[in-house]
Amino acid sequence: MPQQNADLLEGMDKAVEIRLTGVSARTLRVGGVDVAAHITSDSDAFVRWVTQRGTWEGVGVHGEGDRSALEIIRHLRVF
């Protein structure tokens, strides 16, 4: 994910934790050192939004914390 989003994540000094629930439950950390925001997403929904097959609103993603960090993560893409 970081390799495919290098331009987007370049210089991101804040971190965002993505908490995946469901079958492949885990926590991913993207960005800098200090966590500024948290996202909770079902693991199946994560695959849909990160591959541009669904929006956060459409698949039930919940984000809280620093709005600028969340907006960066909202644009993550894996292809």
mmCIF file of the N, C-alpha and C atoms, coordinates in Angstrom:
data_MODEL
# 
_entry.id   MODEL 
# 
loop_
_atom_site.group_PDB 
_atom_site.id 
_atom_site.type_symbol 
_atom_site.label_atom_id 
_atom_site.label_alt_id 
_atom_site.label_comp_id 
_atom_site.label_asym_id 
_atom_site.label_entity_id 
_atom_site.label_seq_id 
_atom_site.pdbx_PDB_ins_code 
_atom_site.Cartn_x 
_atom_site.Cartn_y 
_atom_site.Cartn_z 
_atom_site.occupancy 
_atom_site.B_iso_or_equiv 
_atom_site.pdbx_formal_charge 
_atom_site.auth_seq_id 
_atom_site.auth_comp_id 
_atom_site.auth_asym_id 
_atom_site.auth_atom_id 
_atom_site.pdbx_PDB_model_num 
ATOM 1   N N  . MET A 1 1  ? 0.815   -1.190  0.000  1.00 0.00 ? 1  MET A N  1 
ATOM 2   C CA . MET A 1 1  ? 0.000   0.000   0.000  1.00 0.00 ? 1  MET A CA 1 
ATOM 3   C C  . MET A 1 1  ? 0.866   1.264   0.000  1.00 0.00 ? 1  MET A C  1 
ATOM 4   N N  . PRO A 1 2  ? 1.909   1.366   0.841  1.00 0.00 ? 2  PRO A N  1 
ATOM 5   C CA . PRO A 1 2  ? 2.714   2.592   0.810  1.00 0.00 ? 2  PRO A CA 1 
ATOM 6   C C  . PRO A 1 2  ? 3.404   2.826   -0.539 1.00 0.00 ? 2  PRO A C  1 
ATOM 7   N N  . GLN A 1 3  ? 3.846   1.754   -1.212 1.00 0.00 ? 3  GLN A N  1 
ATOM 8   C CA . GLN A 1 3  ? 4.525   1.915   -2.485 1.00 0.00 ? 3  GLN A CA 1 
ATOM 9   C C  . GLN A 1 3  ? 3.587   2.473   -3.550 1.00 0.00 ? 3  GLN A C  1 
ATOM 10  N N  . GLN A 1 4  ? 2.342   2.068   -3.555 1.00 0.00 ? 4  GLN A N  1 
ATOM 11  C CA . GLN A 1 4  ? 1.383   2.510   -4.559 1.00 0.00 ? 4  GLN A CA 1 
ATOM 12  C C  . GLN A 1 4  ? 0.798   3.886   -4.243 1.00 0.00 ? 4  GLN A C  1 
ATOM 13  N N  . ASN A 1 5  ? 1.108   4.409   -3.064 1.00 0.00 ? 5  ASN A N  1 
ATOM 14  C CA . ASN A 1 5  ? 0.572   5.700   -2.634 1.00 0.00 ? 5  ASN A CA 1 
ATOM 15  C C  . ASN A 1 5  ? 1.667   6.640   -2.149 1.00 0.00 ? 5  ASN A C  1 
ATOM 16  N N  . ALA A 1 6  ? 2.867   6.465   -2.664 1.00 0.00 ? 6  ALA A N  1 
ATOM 17  C CA . ALA A 1 6  ? 4.022   7.226   -2.184 1.00 0.00 ? 6  ALA A CA 1 
ATOM 18  C C  . ALA A 1 6  ? 3.806   8.735   -2.274 1.00 0.00 ? 6  ALA A C  1 
ATOM 19  N N  . ASP A 1 7  ? 3.282   9.219   -3.404 1.00 0.00 ? 7  ASP A N  1 
ATOM 20  C CA . ASP A 1 7  ? 3.054   10.660  -3.561 1.00 0.00 ? 7  ASP A CA 1 
ATOM 21  C C  . ASP A 1 7  ? 2.053   11.182  -2.546 1.00 0.00 ? 7  ASP A C  1 
ATOM 22  N N  . LEU A 1 8  ? 1.017   10.411  -2.303 1.00 0.00 ? 8  LEU A N  1 
ATOM 23  C CA . LEU A 1 8  ? -0.030  10.799  -1.361 1.00 0.00 ? 8  LEU A CA 1 
ATOM 24  C C  . LEU A 1 8  ? 0.507   10.860  0.076  1.00 0.00 ? 8  LEU A C  1 
ATOM 25  N N  . LEU A 1 9  ? 1.338   9.881   0.432  1.00 0.00 ? 9  LEU A N  1 
ATOM 26  C CA . LEU A 1 9  ? 1.806   9.757   1.811  1.00 0.00 ? 9  LEU A CA 1 
ATOM 27  C C  . LEU A 1 9  ? 3.095   10.520  2.086  1.00 0.00 ? 9  LEU A C  1 
ATOM 28  N N  . GLU A 1 10 ? 3.740   11.040  1.049  1.00 0.00 ? 10 GLU A N  1 
ATOM 29  C CA . GLU A 1 10 ? 5.003   11.749  1.211  1.00 0.00 ? 10 GLU A CA 1 
ATOM 30  C C  . GLU A 1 10 ? 4.842   12.923  2.173  1.00 0.00 ? 10 GLU A C  1 
ATOM 31  N N  . GLY A 1 11 ? 5.658   12.932  3.199  1.00 0.00 ? 11 GLY A N  1 
ATOM 32  C CA . GLY A 1 11 ? 5.628   14.018  4.160  1.00 0.00 ? 11 GLY A CA 1 
ATOM 33  C C  . GLY A 1 11 ? 4.487   13.973  5.155  1.00 0.00 ? 11 GLY A C  1 
ATOM 34  N N  . MET A 1 12 ? 3.709   12.900  5.157  1.00 0.00 ? 12 MET A N  1 
ATOM 35  C CA . MET A 1 12 ? 2.608   12.786  6.121  1.00 0.00 ? 12 MET A CA 1 
ATOM 36  C C  . MET A 1 12 ? 3.219   12.530  7.495  1.00 0.00 ? 12 MET A C  1 
ATOM 37  N N  . ASP A 1 13 ? 3.220   13.558  8.341  1.00 0.00 ? 13 ASP A N  1 
ATOM 38  C CA . ASP A 1 13 ? 3.861   13.437  9.649  1.00 0.00 ? 13 ASP A CA 1 
ATOM 39  C C  . ASP A 1 13 ? 2.945   12.850  10.714 1.00 0.00 ? 13 ASP A C  1 
ATOM 40  N N  . LYS A 1 14 ? 1.661   12.750  10.428 1.00 0.00 ? 14 LYS A N  1 
ATOM 41  C CA . LYS A 1 14 ? 0.704   12.172  11.366 1.00 0.00 ? 14 LYS A CA 1 
ATOM 42  C C  . LYS A 1 14 ? 0.390   10.744  10.937 1.00 0.00 ? 14 LYS A C  1 
ATOM 43  N N  . ALA A 1 15 ? 0.090   9.903   11.892 1.00 0.00 ? 15 ALA A N  1 
ATOM 44  C CA . ALA A 1 15 ? -0.279  8.523   11.574 1.00 0.00 ? 15 ALA A CA 1 
ATOM 45  C C  . ALA A 1 15 ? -1.781  8.338   11.730 1.00 0.00 ? 15 ALA A C  1 
ATOM 46  N N  . VAL A 1 16 ? -2.295  7.384   10.967 1.00 0.00 ? 16 VAL A N  1 
ATOM 47  C CA . VAL A 1 16 ? -3.690  6.988   11.067 1.00 0.00 ? 16 VAL A CA 1 
ATOM 48  C C  . VAL A 1 16 ? -3.702  5.481   11.290 1.00 0.00 ? 16 VAL A C  1 
ATOM 49  N N  . GLU A 1 17 ? -4.452  5.044   12.290 1.00 0.00 ? 17 GLU A N  1 
ATOM 50  C CA . GLU A 1 17 ? -4.628  3.614   12.511 1.00 0.00 ? 17 GLU A CA 1 
ATOM 51  C C  . GLU A 1 17 ? -5.923  3.173   11.854 1.00 0.00 ? 17 GLU A C  1 
ATOM 52  N N  . ILE A 1 18 ? -5.816  2.124   11.050 1.00 0.00 ? 18 ILE A N  1 
ATOM 53  C CA . ILE A 1 18 ? -6.984  1.551   10.388 1.00 0.00 ? 18 ILE A CA 1 
ATOM 54  C C  . ILE A 1 18 ? -7.271  0.230   11.093 1.00 0.00 ? 18 ILE A C  1 
ATOM 55  N N  . ARG A 1 19 ? -8.358  0.187   11.842 1.00 0.00 ? 19 ARG A N  1 
ATOM 56  C CA . ARG A 1 19 ? -8.748  -1.023  12.564 1.00 0.00 ? 19 ARG A CA 1 
ATOM 57  C C  . ARG A 1 19 ? -9.692  -1.833  11.693 1.00 0.00 ? 19 ARG A C  1 
ATOM 58  N N  . LEU A 1 20 ? -9.225  -2.980  11.252 1.00 0.00 ? 20 LEU A N  1 
ATOM 59  C CA . LEU A 1 20 ? -10.041 -3.862  10.430 1.00 0.00 ? 20 LEU A CA 1 
ATOM 60  C C  . LEU A 1 20 ? -10.706 -4.893  11.323 1.00 0.00 ? 20 LEU A C  1 
ATOM 61  N N  . THR A 1 21 ? -11.991 -5.082  11.125 1.00 0.00 ? 21 THR A N  1 
ATOM 62  C CA . THR A 1 21 ? -12.747 -6.064  11.899 1.00 0.00 ? 21 THR A CA 1 
ATOM 63  C C  . THR A 1 21 ? -13.177 -7.182  10.960 1.00 0.00 ? 21 THR A C  1 
ATOM 64  N N  . GLY A 1 22 ? -13.654 -8.256  11.528 1.00 0.00 ? 22 GLY A N  1 
ATOM 65  C CA . GLY A 1 22 ? -14.138 -9.366  10.716 1.00 0.00 ? 22 GLY A CA 1 
ATOM 66  C C  . GLY A 1 22 ? -13.102 -10.459 10.568 1.00 0.00 ? 22 GLY A C  1 
ATOM 67  N N  . VAL A 1 23 ? -13.178 -11.169 9.465  1.00 0.00 ? 23 VAL A N  1 
ATOM 68  C CA . VAL A 1 23 ? -12.357 -12.357 9.236  1.00 0.00 ? 23 VAL A CA 1 
ATOM 69  C C  . VAL A 1 23 ? -10.861 -12.079 9.333  1.00 0.00 ? 23 VAL A C  1 
ATOM 70  N N  . SER A 1 24 ? -10.385 -11.001 8.754  1.00 0.00 ? 24 SER A N  1 
ATOM 71  C CA . SER A 1 24 ? -8.954  -10.673 8.755  1.00 0.00 ? 24 SER A CA 1 
ATOM 72  C C  . SER A 1 24 ? -8.664  -9.513  9.698  1.00 0.00 ? 24 SER A C  1 
ATOM 73  N N  . ALA A 1 25 ? -9.175  -9.581  10.911 1.00 0.00 ? 25 ALA A N  1 
ATOM 74  C CA . ALA A 1 25 ? -9.036  -8.486  11.870 1.00 0.00 ? 25 ALA A CA 1 
ATOM 75  C C  . ALA A 1 25 ? -7.566  -8.186  12.141 1.00 0.00 ? 25 ALA A C  1 
ATOM 76  N N  . ARG A 1 26 ? -7.246  -6.910  12.099 1.00 0.00 ? 26 ARG A N  1 
ATOM 77  C CA . ARG A 1 26 ? -5.899  -6.431  12.401 1.00 0.00 ? 26 ARG A CA 1 
ATOM 78  C C  . ARG A 1 26 ? -5.920  -4.916  12.437 1.00 0.00 ? 26 ARG A C  1 
ATOM 79  N N  . THR A 1 27 ? -4.824  -4.318  12.850 1.00 0.00 ? 27 THR A N  1 
ATOM 80  C CA . THR A 1 27 ? -4.700  -2.865  12.834 1.00 0.00 ? 27 THR A CA 1 
ATOM 81  C C  . THR A 1 27 ? -3.525  -2.489  11.950 1.00 0.00 ? 27 THR A C  1 
ATOM 82  N N  . LEU A 1 28 ? -3.781  -1.602  11.001 1.00 0.00 ? 28 LEU A N  1 
ATOM 83  C CA . LEU A 1 28 ? -2.746  -1.088  10.118 1.00 0.00 ? 28 LEU A CA 1 
ATOM 84  C C  . LEU A 1 28 ? -2.429  0.333   10.535 1.00 0.00 ? 28 LEU A C  1 
ATOM 85  N N  . ARG A 1 29 ? -1.164  0.705   10.471 1.00 0.00 ? 29 ARG A N  1 
ATOM 86  C CA . ARG A 1 29 ? -0.782  2.089   10.760 1.00 0.00 ? 29 ARG A CA 1 
ATOM 87  C C  . ARG A 1 29 ? -0.165  2.672   9.502  1.00 0.00 ? 29 ARG A C  1 
ATOM 88  N N  . VAL A 1 30 ? -0.676  3.829   9.099  1.00 0.00 ? 30 VAL A N  1 
ATOM 89  C CA . VAL A 1 30 ? -0.206  4.497   7.893  1.00 0.00 ? 30 VAL A CA 1 
ATOM 90  C C  . VAL A 1 30 ? 0.229   5.901   8.277  1.00 0.00 ? 30 VAL A C  1 
ATOM 91  N N  . GLY A 1 31 ? 1.388   6.323   7.786  1.00 0.00 ? 31 GLY A N  1 
ATOM 92  C CA . GLY A 1 31 ? 1.845   7.686   8.021  1.00 0.00 ? 31 GLY A CA 1 
ATOM 93  C C  . GLY A 1 31 ? 2.952   7.761   9.042  1.00 0.00 ? 31 GLY A C  1 
ATOM 94  N N  . GLY A 1 32 ? 2.961   8.870   9.768  1.00 0.00 ? 32 GLY A N  1 
ATOM 95  C CA . GLY A 1 32 ? 4.030   9.183   10.713 1.00 0.00 ? 32 GLY A CA 1 
ATOM 96  C C  . GLY A 1 32 ? 3.990   8.377   11.997 1.00 0.00 ? 32 GLY A C  1 
ATOM 97  N N  . VAL A 1 33 ? 4.541   8.953   13.043 1.00 0.00 ? 33 VAL A N  1 
ATOM 98  C CA . VAL A 1 33 ? 4.705   8.258   14.314 1.00 0.00 ? 33 VAL A CA 1 
ATOM 99  C C  . VAL A 1 33 ? 3.497   8.435   15.237 1.00 0.00 ? 33 VAL A C  1 
ATOM 100 N N  . ASP A 1 34 ? 3.098   9.668   15.446 1.00 0.00 ? 34 ASP A N  1 
ATOM 101 C CA . ASP A 1 34 ? 2.009   9.960   16.383 1.00 0.00 ? 34 ASP A CA 1 
ATOM 102 C C  . ASP A 1 34 ? 0.653   9.760   15.719 1.00 0.00 ? 34 ASP A C  1 
ATOM 103 N N  . VAL A 1 35 ? -0.187  8.950   16.340 1.00 0.00 ? 35 VAL A N  1 
ATOM 104 C CA . VAL A 1 35 ? -1.508  8.644   15.782 1.00 0.00 ? 35 VAL A CA 1 
ATOM 105 C C  . VAL A 1 35 ? -2.431  9.839   15.993 1.00 0.00 ? 35 VAL A C  1 
ATOM 106 N N  . ALA A 1 36 ? -2.966  10.357  14.874 1.00 0.00 ? 36 ALA A N  1 
ATOM 107 C CA . ALA A 1 36 ? -3.838  11.520  14.916 1.00 0.00 ? 36 ALA A CA 1 
ATOM 108 C C  . ALA A 1 36 ? -5.283  11.175  14.595 1.00 0.00 ? 36 ALA A C  1 
ATOM 109 N N  . ALA A 1 37 ? -5.508  9.969   14.044 1.00 0.00 ? 37 ALA A N  1 
ATOM 110 C CA . ALA A 1 37 ? -6.865  9.591   13.652 1.00 0.00 ? 37 ALA A CA 1 
ATOM 111 C C  . ALA A 1 37 ? -7.002  8.077   13.643 1.00 0.00 ? 37 ALA A C  1 
ATOM 112 N N  . HIS A 1 38 ? -8.234  7.627   13.757 1.00 0.00 ? 38 HIS A N  1 
ATOM 113 C CA . HIS A 1 38 ? -8.553  6.195   13.738 1.00 0.00 ? 38 HIS A CA 1 
ATOM 114 C C  . HIS A 1 38 ? -9.671  5.952   12.738 1.00 0.00 ? 38 HIS A C  1 
ATOM 115 N N  . ILE A 1 39 ? -9.563  4.847   12.034 1.00 0.00 ? 39 ILE A N  1 
ATOM 116 C CA . ILE A 1 39 ? -10.596 4.418   11.101 1.00 0.00 ? 39 ILE A CA 1 
ATOM 117 C C  . ILE A 1 39 ? -10.982 3.005   11.487 1.00 0.00 ? 39 ILE A C  1 
ATOM 118 N N  . THR A 1 40 ? -12.261 2.717   11.499 1.00 0.00 ? 40 THR A N  1 
ATOM 119 C CA . THR A 1 40 ? -12.749 1.366   11.737 1.00 0.00 ? 40 THR A CA 1 
ATOM 120 C C  . THR A 1 40 ? -13.506 0.924   10.494 1.00 0.00 ? 40 THR A C  1 
ATOM 121 N N  . SER A 1 41 ? -13.130 -0.266  10.008 1.00 0.00 ? 41 SER A N  1 
ATOM 122 C CA . SER A 1 41 ? -13.727 -0.787  8.785  1.00 0.00 ? 41 SER A CA 1 
ATOM 123 C C  . SER A 1 41 ? -13.735 -2.305  8.842  1.00 0.00 ? 41 SER A C  1 
ATOM 124 N N  . ASP A 1 42 ? -14.796 -2.898  8.381  1.00 0.00 ? 42 ASP A N  1 
ATOM 125 C CA . ASP A 1 42 ? -14.825 -4.342  8.183  1.00 0.00 ? 42 ASP A CA 1 
ATOM 126 C C  . ASP A 1 42 ? -13.756 -4.681  7.140  1.00 0.00 ? 42 ASP A C  1 
ATOM 127 N N  . SER A 1 43 ? -13.078 -5.804  7.288  1.00 0.00 ? 43 SER A N  1 
ATOM 128 C CA . SER A 1 43 ? -12.004 -6.147  6.354  1.00 0.00 ? 43 SER A CA 1 
ATOM 129 C C  . SER A 1 43 ? -12.508 -6.278  4.917  1.00 0.00 ? 43 SER A C  1 
ATOM 130 N N  . ASP A 1 44 ? -13.707 -6.794  4.725  1.00 0.00 ? 44 ASP A N  1 
ATOM 131 C CA . ASP A 1 44 ? -14.276 -6.878  3.373  1.00 0.00 ? 44 ASP A CA 1 
ATOM 132 C C  . ASP A 1 44 ? -14.548 -5.476  2.815  1.00 0.00 ? 44 ASP A C  1 
ATOM 133 N N  . ALA A 1 45 ? -15.038 -4.579  3.659  1.00 0.00 ? 45 ALA A N  1 
ATOM 134 C CA . ALA A 1 45 ? -15.301 -3.203  3.233  1.00 0.00 ? 45 ALA A CA 1 
ATOM 135 C C  . ALA A 1 45 ? -13.993 -2.496  2.890  1.00 0.00 ? 45 ALA A C  1 
ATOM 136 N N  . PHE A 1 46 ? -12.923 -2.775  3.645  1.00 0.00 ? 46 PHE A N  1 
ATOM 137 C CA . PHE A 1 46 ? -11.618 -2.181  3.368  1.00 0.00 ? 46 PHE A CA 1 
ATOM 138 C C  . PHE A 1 46 ? -11.173 -2.501  1.948  1.00 0.00 ? 46 PHE A C  1 
ATOM 139 N N  . VAL A 1 47 ? -11.315 -3.750  1.557  1.00 0.00 ? 47 VAL A N  1 
ATOM 140 C CA . VAL A 1 47 ? -10.932 -4.148  0.196  1.00 0.00 ? 47 VAL A CA 1 
ATOM 141 C C  . VAL A 1 47 ? -11.745 -3.359  -0.829 1.00 0.00 ? 47 VAL A C  1 
ATOM 142 N N  . ARG A 1 48 ? -13.003 -3.146  -0.552 1.00 0.00 ? 48 ARG A N  1 
ATOM 143 C CA . ARG A 1 48 ? -13.849 -2.414  -1.502 1.00 0.00 ? 48 ARG A CA 1 
ATOM 144 C C  . ARG A 1 48 ? -13.440 -0.950  -1.619 1.00 0.00 ? 48 ARG A C  1 
ATOM 145 N N  . TRP A 1 49 ? -13.200 -0.271  -0.473 1.00 0.00 ? 49 TRP A N  1 
ATOM 146 C CA . TRP A 1 49 ? -12.897 1.154   -0.602 1.00 0.00 ? 49 TRP A CA 1 
ATOM 147 C C  . TRP A 1 49 ? -11.473 1.419   -1.050 1.00 0.00 ? 49 TRP A C  1 
ATOM 148 N N  . VAL A 1 50 ? -10.534 0.560   -0.694 1.00 0.00 ? 50 VAL A N  1 
ATOM 149 C CA . VAL A 1 50 ? -9.150  0.824   -1.091 1.00 0.00 ? 50 VAL A CA 1 
ATOM 150 C C  . VAL A 1 50 ? -8.905  0.464   -2.566 1.00 0.00 ? 50 VAL A C  1 
ATOM 151 N N  . THR A 1 51 ? -9.811  -0.306  -3.164 1.00 0.00 ? 51 THR A N  1 
ATOM 152 C CA . THR A 1 51 ? -9.704  -0.623  -4.592 1.00 0.00 ? 51 THR A CA 1 
ATOM 153 C C  . THR A 1 51 ? -10.702 0.193   -5.416 1.00 0.00 ? 51 THR A C  1 
ATOM 154 N N  . GLN A 1 52 ? -11.277 1.207   -4.826 1.00 0.00 ? 52 GLN A N  1 
ATOM 155 C CA . GLN A 1 52 ? -12.197 2.136   -5.478 1.00 0.00 ? 52 GLN A CA 1 
ATOM 156 C C  . GLN A 1 52 ? -13.509 1.487   -5.924 1.00 0.00 ? 52 GLN A C  1 
ATOM 157 N N  . ARG A 1 53 ? -13.925 0.434   -5.255 1.00 0.00 ? 53 ARG A N  1 
ATOM 158 C CA . ARG A 1 53 ? -15.198 -0.219  -5.584 1.00 0.00 ? 53 ARG A CA 1 
ATOM 159 C C  . ARG A 1 53 ? -16.331 0.227   -4.662 1.00 0.00 ? 53 ARG A C  1 
ATOM 160 N N  . GLY A 1 54 ? -16.015 1.096   -3.718 1.00 0.00 ? 54 GLY A N  1 
ATOM 161 C CA . GLY A 1 54 ? -17.027 1.602   -2.803 1.00 0.00 ? 54 GLY A CA 1 
ATOM 162 C C  . GLY A 1 54 ? -16.511 2.830   -2.079 1.00 0.00 ? 54 GLY A C  1 
ATOM 163 N N  . THR A 1 55 ? -17.436 3.633   -1.583 1.00 0.00 ? 55 THR A N  1 
ATOM 164 C CA . THR A 1 55 ? -17.067 4.817   -0.805 1.00 0.00 ? 55 THR A CA 1 
ATOM 165 C C  . THR A 1 55 ? -17.112 4.476   0.676  1.00 0.00 ? 55 THR A C  1 
ATOM 166 N N  . TRP A 1 56 ? -16.482 5.290   1.486  1.00 0.00 ? 56 TRP A N  1 
ATOM 167 C CA . TRP A 1 56 ? -16.537 5.075   2.937  1.00 0.00 ? 56 TRP A CA 1 
ATOM 168 C C  . TRP A 1 56 ? -17.975 5.049   3.401  1.00 0.00 ? 56 TRP A C  1 
ATOM 169 N N  . GLU A 1 57 ? -18.760 5.985   2.927  1.00 0.00 ? 57 GLU A N  1 
ATOM 170 C CA . GLU A 1 57 ? -20.157 6.072   3.342  1.00 0.00 ? 57 GLU A CA 1 
ATOM 171 C C  . GLU A 1 57 ? -20.939 4.843   2.891  1.00 0.00 ? 57 GLU A C  1 
ATOM 172 N N  . GLY A 1 58 ? -20.648 4.378   1.710  1.00 0.00 ? 58 GLY A N  1 
ATOM 173 C CA . GLY A 1 58 ? -21.369 3.246   1.139  1.00 0.00 ? 58 GLY A CA 1 
ATOM 174 C C  . GLY A 1 58 ? -21.071 1.912   1.785  1.00 0.00 ? 58 GLY A C  1 
ATOM 175 N N  . VAL A 1 59 ? -19.880 1.768   2.377  1.00 0.00 ? 59 VAL A N  1 
ATOM 176 C CA . VAL A 1 59 ? -19.510 0.476   2.975  1.00 0.00 ? 59 VAL A CA 1 
ATOM 177 C C  . VAL A 1 59 ? -19.421 0.524   4.501  1.00 0.00 ? 59 VAL A C  1 
ATOM 178 N N  . GLY A 1 60 ? -19.775 1.668   5.103  1.00 0.00 ? 60 GLY A N  1 
ATOM 179 C CA . GLY A 1 60 ? -19.858 1.750   6.557  1.00 0.00 ? 60 GLY A CA 1 
ATOM 180 C C  . GLY A 1 60 ? -18.561 2.004   7.295  1.00 0.00 ? 60 GLY A C  1 
ATOM 181 N N  . VAL A 1 61 ? -17.664 2.763   6.704  1.00 0.00 ? 61 VAL A N  1 
ATOM 182 C CA . VAL A 1 61 ? -16.401 3.107   7.364  1.00 0.00 ? 61 VAL A CA 1 
ATOM 183 C C  . VAL A 1 61 ? -16.644 4.233   8.362  1.00 0.00 ? 61 VAL A C  1 
ATOM 184 N N  . HIS A 1 62 ? -16.012 4.119   9.536  1.00 0.00 ? 62 HIS A N  1 
ATOM 185 C CA . HIS A 1 62 ? -16.125 5.156   10.563 1.00 0.00 ? 62 HIS A CA 1 
ATOM 186 C C  . HIS A 1 62 ? -14.735 5.735   10.801 1.00 0.00 ? 62 HIS A C  1 
ATOM 187 N N  . GLY A 1 63 ? -14.600 7.054   10.658 1.00 0.00 ? 63 GLY A N  1 
ATOM 188 C CA . GLY A 1 63 ? -13.330 7.721   10.913 1.00 0.00 ? 63 GLY A CA 1 
ATOM 189 C C  . GLY A 1 63 ? -13.495 8.791   11.965 1.00 0.00 ? 63 GLY A C  1 
ATOM 190 N N  . GLU A 1 64 ? -12.469 8.943   12.812 1.00 0.00 ? 64 GLU A N  1 
ATOM 191 C CA . GLU A 1 64 ? -12.493 9.994   13.834 1.00 0.00 ? 64 GLU A CA 1 
ATOM 192 C C  . GLU A 1 64 ? -11.081 10.495  14.063 1.00 0.00 ? 64 GLU A C  1 
ATOM 193 N N  . GLY A 1 65 ? -10.986 11.767  14.399 1.00 0.00 ? 65 GLY A N  1 
ATOM 194 C CA . GLY A 1 65 ? -9.680  12.366  14.657 1.00 0.00 ? 65 GLY A CA 1 
ATOM 195 C C  . GLY A 1 65 ? -9.369  13.473  13.664 1.00 0.00 ? 65 GLY A C  1 
ATOM 196 N N  . ASP A 1 66 ? -8.109  13.689  13.412 1.00 0.00 ? 66 ASP A N  1 
ATOM 197 C CA . ASP A 1 66 ? -7.624  14.764  12.561 1.00 0.00 ? 66 ASP A CA 1 
ATOM 198 C C  . ASP A 1 66 ? -8.209  14.665  11.148 1.00 0.00 ? 66 ASP A C  1 
ATOM 199 N N  . ARG A 1 67 ? -8.958  15.685  10.767 1.00 0.00 ? 67 ARG A N  1 
ATOM 200 C CA . ARG A 1 67 ? -9.657  15.653  9.473  1.00 0.00 ? 67 ARG A CA 1 
ATOM 201 C C  . ARG A 1 67 ? -8.708  15.635  8.284  1.00 0.00 ? 67 ARG A C  1 
ATOM 202 N N  . SER A 1 68 ? -7.593  16.345  8.373  1.00 0.00 ? 68 SER A N  1 
ATOM 203 C CA . SER A 1 68 ? -6.664  16.376  7.240  1.00 0.00 ? 68 SER A CA 1 
ATOM 204 C C  . SER A 1 68 ? -6.018  15.010  7.037  1.00 0.00 ? 68 SER A C  1 
ATOM 205 N N  . ALA A 1 69 ? -5.693  14.320  8.125  1.00 0.00 ? 69 ALA A N  1 
ATOM 206 C CA . ALA A 1 69 ? -5.118  12.971  8.017  1.00 0.00 ? 69 ALA A CA 1 
ATOM 207 C C  . ALA A 1 69 ? -6.153  11.989  7.458  1.00 0.00 ? 69 ALA A C  1 
ATOM 208 N N  . LEU A 1 70 ? -7.390  12.105  7.905  1.00 0.00 ? 70 LEU A N  1 
ATOM 209 C CA . LEU A 1 70 ? -8.447  11.237  7.394  1.00 0.00 ? 70 LEU A CA 1 
ATOM 210 C C  . LEU A 1 70 ? -8.670  11.458  5.904  1.00 0.00 ? 70 LEU A C  1 
ATOM 211 N N  . GLU A 1 71 ? -8.600  12.700  5.466  1.00 0.00 ? 71 GLU A N  1 
ATOM 212 C CA . GLU A 1 71 ? -8.808  13.003  4.046  1.00 0.00 ? 71 GLU A CA 1 
ATOM 213 C C  . GLU A 1 71 ? -7.703  12.394  3.191  1.00 0.00 ? 71 GLU A C  1 
ATOM 214 N N  . ILE A 1 72 ? -6.485  12.382  3.689  1.00 0.00 ? 72 ILE A N  1 
ATOM 215 C CA . ILE A 1 72 ? -5.391  11.736  2.957  1.00 0.00 ? 72 ILE A CA 1 
ATOM 216 C C  . ILE A 1 72 ? -5.664  10.246  2.834  1.00 0.00 ? 72 ILE A C  1 
ATOM 217 N N  . ILE A 1 73 ? -6.024  9.607   3.934  1.00 0.00 ? 73 ILE A N  1 
ATOM 218 C CA . ILE A 1 73 ? -6.262  8.162   3.927  1.00 0.00 ? 73 ILE A CA 1 
ATOM 219 C C  . ILE A 1 73 ? -7.468  7.810   3.064  1.00 0.00 ? 73 ILE A C  1 
ATOM 220 N N  . ARG A 1 74 ? -8.441  8.663   3.022  1.00 0.00 ? 74 ARG A N  1 
ATOM 221 C CA . ARG A 1 74 ? -9.617  8.434   2.177  1.00 0.00 ? 74 ARG A CA 1 
ATOM 222 C C  . ARG A 1 74 ? -9.212  8.260   0.713  1.00 0.00 ? 74 ARG A C  1 
ATOM 223 N N  . HIS A 1 75 ? -8.094  8.841   0.317  1.00 0.00 ? 75 HIS A N  1 
ATOM 224 C CA . HIS A 1 75 ? -7.635  8.757   -1.064 1.00 0.00 ? 75 HIS A CA 1 
ATOM 225 C C  . HIS A 1 75 ? -6.641  7.629   -1.327 1.00 0.00 ? 75 HIS A C  1 
ATOM 226 N N  . LEU A 1 76 ? -6.364  6.785   -0.327 1.00 0.00 ? 76 LEU A N  1 
ATOM 227 C CA . LEU A 1 76 ? -5.500  5.621   -0.565 1.00 0.00 ? 76 LEU A CA 1 
ATOM 228 C C  . LEU A 1 76 ? -6.099  4.758   -1.664 1.00 0.00 ? 76 LEU A C  1 
ATOM 229 N N  . ARG A 1 77 ? -5.250  4.198   -2.488 1.00 0.00 ? 77 ARG A N  1 
ATOM 230 C CA . ARG A 1 77 ? -5.707  3.314   -3.565 1.00 0.00 ? 77 ARG A CA 1 
ATOM 231 C C  . ARG A 1 77 ? -4.716  2.167   -3.740 1.00 0.00 ? 77 ARG A C  1 
ATOM 232 N N  . VAL A 1 78 ? -5.240  0.998   -3.898 1.00 0.00 ? 78 VAL A N  1 
ATOM 233 C CA . VAL A 1 78 ? -4.446  -0.185  -4.237 1.00 0.00 ? 78 VAL A CA 1 
ATOM 234 C C  . VAL A 1 78 ? -5.009  -0.704  -5.542 1.00 0.00 ? 78 VAL A C  1 
ATOM 235 N N  . PHE A 1 79 ? -4.140  -0.978  -6.470 1.00 0.00 ? 79 PHE A N  1 
ATOM 236 C CA . PHE A 1 79 ? -4.589  -1.427  -7.791 1.00 0.00 ? 79 PHE A CA 1 
ATOM 237 C C  . PHE A 1 79 ? -3.728  -2.553  -8.299 1.00 0.00 ? 79 PHE A C  1 
# 
